[in-house]
Amino acid sequence: MKGVEFVIDEHGSKKAVLIDLKKHRRLWEDFYDTLRAKEREEEPRESLEEVKKKVLGQA
């Protein structure tokens, strides 16, 4: 894929990737969004109704 390069270690293993953000900004944004969601998957959840009450000052 043009605009994507892998960084290889001395053993030939892929260790990192370089992404041309001018060509693949949306690819990076999707990857970053997925990473952030996975980091937060253990956080407590609130229902939409709970959030509405807080926002509208009814909590």
GIRADA-V637441 format. One line per field, one symbol per residue. ss: DSSP state (h for helix, s for strand, l for the rest). phi: phi as a letter, one per 40 degrees, with the letter a starting at -180 (. if undefined). burial: b if it has 24 or more other C-alpha atoms within 12 Angstrom, else e. A space follows every 10 residues. Layout:
ss->???
phi->???
burial->???
This chain:
ss->lllsssssll lllssssssl hhhhhhhhhh hhhhhhhhhl lllllllhhh hhhhhllll
phi->.cgbbccbcc cgccbabbbc cccbdccccc cccccccccb ccccbbcdcc cdccccgbc
burial->eeeeeeeeee eeeeeeeeee eeeeeeeeee eeeeeeeeee eeeeeeeeee eeeeeeeee
